[in-house]
Amino acid sequence: MDAQTFLDELAGIVNADKGSLTGESVLKDYRWDSMSALEYQAIADEHFGKELSADEISVCRTVADLADLIELPL
């Protein structure tokens, strides 16, 4: 999965317009909740082979923080 596809998938998770998220986008400005985190966790595992804990995800504040967890340059 490339960076733009990741951003588009994440936009779907947080109910944002496709193409509207950037690395600087702040998660709390969108529908980021425990269900969103679970969906992100599934993407991380399925597409990047990263098994992330809820604690690792909970400290993320921006889209770039999420990308860093899966080692995806934005």
Buried (B, 14 or more C-beta within 10 A) or exposed (E): EEEEEBBBBBBEBBEBEEEEBEBEBEBEEBEBEEEBBEBBBEBBEEBBEBEBEEEBBEEBEBBBBBBBBBEBEB
